[in-house]
Amino acid sequence: MKKYRLALIRQKYRPDGGAERFVSRALEALGEHDLELNVITREWQGASKPEWHIHICNPVKWGRISRERGFAHAARALWEAQQFDLVQSHERIAGCDIYRAGDGVHQCWLEQRQRILPGWQGKHLLKSRYHRYVMNAEREMYASPALKGIICNAEMVKQEIIDTFAVPASKITVIYNAVDQQRFAPPSHQDFIALRKQWQIPLDATCFVFVGSGFERKGLAQAIKAIAPTGRHLIVIGKDKEASRYQNLAKTLGCETRIHFFGMQHDTLPFYQMADGLLLPTLYDPFPNVILEAMSCGLPVITSTRCGGAEFITQGQNGYVCDALDIASLQEAIMALPAQALGSTQGSLAREKIMPCTSMKLSSQLIDLYQKIMGV
């Protein structure tokens, strides 16, 4: 039986990135199948296995457009020279067989971002040379006759692609990310107490966790404003070059002692395990892995209507879904969740919801899609 050669394209591999974690989990899950696994990337920072073939493709770049265009041309030249059986791109590059729309639809993200920008900035956003380049690259890729299949990680993104690019629904497969349910699990009562003491979070406080870098898009300002009058605490995990602006916001609102900035953390598990809920009022997010991880740890979730993860939330049962900018609704949701997640019905229902999201299911769905596209 022929061994099929699969190439996955991701420009830069960052271990903490959601798309990258999908790639690594997919590689691990697919490792058991008779596939030769190749990754084309500018820079691979993660662990790899001997059977994975890493192709470094790092053309010179001198700006954002040059970076995107240069990598697209070089990656395509590489995969054409290698004549892989199947090319799955996680970047907007015309000519791939499968595109994974992990970043959603660029135009839809810009429309959401316009909501928080001053009028003149919002108007100029869609005229930016870089954003025009990305939207054109996306359009060219979806129009390419080479494109045989699209993977979305949320129904929300599938509908956006159909609405924006008139792609037939039959071309799109929704495959939810996998989560390691053994590792991401609710803590024991003793571990919960130990973690709270270690990180100096009051034992009797109701504490939410916010996980994500790029605070503007992830909605940290709204999270702080919603938490401020409630007496609840918030742990912030992630990085942003303007982090001090958010710390100043907490001071201005008089809640700085209840907003705990712990920066970037390579292991997020302890922070889920000492929290009582995930608060992520993101402006636009196809389906952040943090929602699956938090729910797996038994945390109810508060997120936004423009987050694909909202598909996993049943209002009032395992969390709440609000408009990202509706501070009053976010505040109500914060107060409506149980004071403690550990042992709560909402926490149990959250974990129950993500139980089908296994590596085995992810692998099976990918293999089915590959076989369908290759006609084997």
Residue, then its C-alpha position, 0 to 999 in steps of 0.5 A: m500500500k502506498k504511503y501518502r505524503l502530507a504537507l502541513i503549512r504554518q509560517k511560524y510555529r509558536p508553542d503557545g499558539g492555537a493553530e500550532r497546537f492544532v498542527s502538533r495534535a494533528l501530527e501526533a494523532l496522524g502519526e499512527h497512520d500510514l502517512e509521511l508527515n511534512v511541515i513547511t515553516r519559517e521557524w519551528q520552535g516546538a518539539s518534533k519527532p524523527e518521523w516528522h520532516i520539517h522543511i525550513c522555508n525562510p525567505v527575506k522579509w522587510g515588512r508585513i506584506s513582504r513577509e506574507r507574500g514571500f512565504a506564500h511564494a516560497a512555500r508553494a515553490l517548495w511543495e510543487a518541487q516536492q510533489f506532495d500527495l496532499v497539501q494542507s495550508h494553515e496560511r492563506i496561500a492559493g494552490c493548496d488542496i486543503y485550507r484550515a481556516g483557523d484564523g477565521v475570515h479576515q474581513c469579519w475580524l476587521e468589521q468587529r475591530q471597527r467597533i472599538l476604533p475611533g471613526w476615522q481609524g475604523k474607516h481607514l482599517l479596510k483601506s490599509r495596504y496590508h489588510r487589503y493584501v490579506m483579504n485579496a490572498e484569501r479571496e484568491m485562495y477560495a477561488s482557486p480550482a486547486l482547493k478541494g476542502i476547507i477545515c473550520n473549527a467552528e460552524m460560525v466560520k463555516q457560515e462566514i466563508i459561505d456568506t463572504f466567498a460563496v463557497p459551497a457548504s459541501k466543500i467545508t468540514v467542521i472539525y473541532n480541536a481536541v483537548d487532553q482531558q486527562r491533563f486538563a481536569p478539575p483539581s482536587h480540593q487540596d490542590f485547589i487550596a495549594l494553588r490559591k496559596q502559592w499564587q496568593i489568591p484569597l481562598d474565599a474569592t470568586c476568581f475568573v481567569f482570562v487567557g490570551s495574548g493580544f489583549e485588545r482582540k481578546g477583550l481584556a478591557q471589557a473583562i476588567k470593566a465588567i469585573a470592577p464593580t463585582g468584588r470578583h477577582l480576575i487572573v490575566i495570563g498572556k502578553d501584550k506590549e501595552a499591558s501597562r495600559y490595562q493595569n492602569l485601567a484597573k487602577t482607574l476603576g479601583c480594582e487593581t488589587r483584584i486583577h492579577f497580571f501573571g504574564m505569559q505562562h507556558d503551563t496554563l493548567p494551574f491557573y484554570q485549576m485555581a479559577d471559578g470560571l473563564l472570562l473571555p469577551t473576545l471581539y472575534d475568535p474562531f474557536p480558542n483552545v482556551i475554552l476547551e481547556a477551561m471547560s475540561c478543567g470544570l470551568p463554566v465559560i463567559t464568552s462573546t457572540r463572535c467566538g466560535g466557542a459560543e457553540f459549546i455554551t448553553q446559556g445559564q447551564n455551562g456558561y453565558v454568551c454576551d456581546a463582547l462590548d455589552i459590559a452590563s450583560l457581562q457583569e450579570a453573567i459574572m454574578a450569575l455563575p456559581a461562587q465556586a466552580l469546583g463541585s458545581t453543576q455548571g462546572s460538571l456540565a462544562r466538562e461533560k460538553i467537551m468530552p467528545c473532543t478527543s485526539m482520536k476523533l480529530s484524527s478520524q475526521l482528518i483521515d476521513l477528509y484526506q481519503k475523500i479528497m484523494g479518492v482512496 
